[in-house]
């Protein structure tokens, strides 16, 4: 069984770098005789010399050249493993991969990632843009740690943390006449061109919106279909129609559209954002992230003004 230790690799690399036992000993903060002894011990263990010595010169043998190449790799890996272990001990290691179904620049996401970065500055964050269905598969397969999605899921392996739950709003192009109103009357949307999510992605939400509009007395005129909120916002900004969106999108710092509440609000249709992750929380980073989401949610609720009661339909403005 090999008795080689990391120190043997460090000693050999130091001699190979300097090609001088005295200088290598100084770099290693040791005297020359013990260094020479350790190198001889290494060569005996390997069964071949790695240095060719004369009174004036030190050279690597062919075997020595190959050994030093591998020794550098071993030392680099050992150093990396040490740093990772140290950072794990501080709950500050690795990379947190989070997916978002929709625009990532709403105020809620900005607050979450700002607070997380403040608390855990050494954690690398990787963001992915994925639909709800894609996120569920990615979480199961371990390709992402957690995902923000717009609907509750029924999966025994996944847990959810509700970020917020509010009525949906309507997104309007900047020059749309209804954008001048504080609230948009529901019936005023009867003749608008609507942009909707593909039903296969969010069947419950799709059916609830269509059903609520039907109960209000009109059939939704869906002219464009999208896979994500981000795509929907792009089409609204381009003036291709209006779209039901999470009211949180209206808090984006910059936007090429207007988001207005609708009166009366759609029954049984809420703008819900949840964070999904594996129920068996083996990743400490996810625990830290969930804690931040909870804190931001609490701060959002604390500073949220009371909802203004809906005006009678004839007086909505």
URTABEL-V286882 format. One record per residue. RES is the residue in one letter. BURIAL is 1 if it has 9 or more other ideal C-beta (glycine too) atoms within 8 Angstrom, else 0. D_FIRST is the distance of its C-alpha to the first C-alpha in Angstrom with 1 decimal. Layout:
res = (RES,RES)
burial = (BURIAL,BURIAL)
d_first = (D_FIRST,D_FIRST)
This chain:
res = (X,X,X,X,X,X,X,X,X,X,X,X,X,X,X,X,X,X,X,X,X,X,X,X,X,X,X,X,X,X,X,X,X,X,X,X,X,X,X,X,X,X,X,X,X,X,X,X,X,X,X,X,X,X,X,X,X,X,X,X,X,X,X,X,X,X,X,X,X,X,X,X,X,X,X,X,X,X,X,X,X,X,X,X,X,X,X,X,X,X,X,X,X,X,X,X,X,X,X,X,X,X,X,X,X,X,X,X,X,X,X,X,X,X,X,X,X,X,X,X,X,X,X,X,X,X,X,X,X,X,X,X,X,X,X,X,X,X,X,X,X,X,X,X,X,X,X,X,X,X,X,X,X,X,X,X,X,X,X,X,X,X,X,X,X,X,X,X,X,X,X,X,X,X,X,X,X,X,X,X,X,X,X,X,X,X,X,X,X,X,X,X,X,X,X,X,X,X,X,X,X,X,X,X,X,X,X,X,X,X,X,X,X,X,X,X,X,X,X,X,X,X,X,X,X,X,X,X,X,X,X,X,X,X,X,X,X,X,X,X,X,X,X,X,X,X,X,X,X,X,X,X,X,X,X,X,X,X,X,X,X,X,X,X,X,X,X,X,X,X,X,X,X,X,X,X,X,X,X,X,X,X,X,X,X,X,X,X,X,X,X,X,X,X,X,X,X,X,X,X,X,X,X,X,X,X,X,X,X,X,X,X,X,X,X,X,X)
burial = (0,0,0,0,0,0,0,1,1,1,1,1,1,1,1,1,0,1,1,0,1,0,0,1,1,0,1,1,0,0,0,1,0,1,1,1,0,1,1,0,1,1,1,0,1,1,0,0,0,1,1,1,0,0,0,0,0,1,0,1,1,0,1,1,1,0,1,1,0,0,1,1,0,1,1,0,0,1,0,0,0,0,0,1,0,0,1,1,0,0,1,0,1,1,0,1,1,1,1,1,1,1,1,0,0,1,1,1,1,1,1,1,1,0,1,1,1,0,0,1,0,0,1,0,1,0,0,1,1,1,1,1,0,1,1,1,0,1,1,1,0,0,0,1,1,1,1,1,1,1,1,0,1,0,0,0,0,1,0,1,1,1,1,1,0,1,1,1,1,1,1,1,1,1,0,1,0,1,1,0,1,0,1,1,1,1,1,0,1,0,0,1,1,1,1,1,1,1,1,0,1,1,0,0,1,1,1,1,1,1,1,1,1,1,0,0,0,1,0,1,0,0,0,1,0,1,0,1,1,1,1,1,1,0,1,1,1,0,0,1,1,1,1,1,1,1,1,1,1,1,0,1,0,0,1,0,1,1,1,1,1,1,1,0,1,1,0,0,1,0,1,1,1,1,1,1,1,1,0,0,1,0,0,0,1,1,1,1,1,1,0,1,1,1,1,1,1,0,1,1,0,0,0,0,0,0,0,0,0,0,1,0,1,0,0,1,0)
d_first = (0.0,3.8,6.4,9.2,12.0,15.4,17.1,15.5,16.9,20.2,20.5,20.0,22.5,25.0,25.1,25.4,28.2,30.1,29.2,30.0,27.8,30.8,31.6,28.0,27.8,31.1,29.9,26.9,29.2,27.6,28.6,27.7,26.1,23.2,22.6,22.6,20.1,17.7,18.2,17.7,14.4,13.4,14.8,13.0,9.6,11.3,13.0,16.4,18.9,19.8,22.9,25.8,27.7,31.3,33.6,35.1,32.6,29.0,28.0,25.2,24.1,23.9,20.1,20.6,23.1,20.8,18.0,20.6,22.0,18.9,18.2,21.8,21.2,18.2,20.3,23.4,21.8,20.4,24.0,25.6,23.6,24.6,28.2,28.3,27.0,29.6,32.4,31.6,31.9,35.4,36.4,36.9,34.1,34.2,37.1,39.9,41.5,45.0,47.6,51.4,54.1,56.8,57.6,55.0,57.5,59.5,59.9,57.8,54.7,55.4,55.6,52.4,50.2,51.8,51.1,47.6,46.8,48.5,46.5,43.1,43.4,39.7,39.6,40.1,42.8,43.0,46.4,47.1,50.6,50.4,53.1,52.8,51.7,49.0,47.8,47.4,45.3,43.2,42.5,41.6,39.1,37.6,39.0,41.1,40.8,44.6,47.9,51.5,53.9,57.5,57.6,56.3,53.8,53.4,49.8,48.0,44.6,46.2,47.9,50.6,52.0,55.6,56.2,59.9,62.6,65.9,68.7,68.2,70.3,71.7,70.5,73.4,73.8,74.9,78.5,78.9,82.2,80.5,78.1,81.1,81.2,79.3,78.9,79.2,81.4,79.6,82.5,82.5,79.3,81.0,81.9,78.8,76.2,73.0,69.4,67.1,63.6,62.8,63.5,60.3,58.3,60.3,62.7,63.7,64.6,66.4,68.5,69.3,70.6,72.6,74.0,74.9,76.8,78.6,79.7,81.0,83.2,81.5,79.0,76.1,76.5,72.9,72.9,69.3,65.9,62.7,59.1,58.5,60.6,59.7,61.3,64.3,64.8,64.8,67.5,69.6,69.4,70.5,73.6,72.9,73.5,72.7,69.7,68.8,65.9,64.2,66.5,63.5,63.7,67.0,65.1,63.3,64.0,65.2,66.6,68.8,70.4,72.0,70.8,73.6,73.8,76.0,78.8,78.8,75.1,73.7,73.3,70.0,68.3,66.1,63.9,60.6,57.4,54.3,50.6,48.4,44.7,42.3,43.5,40.0,39.5,35.8,36.3,37.5,39.1,41.5,42.5,43.4,45.3,47.2,48.3,49.7,51.6,53.1,54.2,55.8,57.6,58.9,60.1,61.7,63.6,64.7,66.4,67.7,71.5,73.4,74.1,77.6,79.6,80.5,84.0,86.4,85.8,89.1,88.3,84.7,84.3)
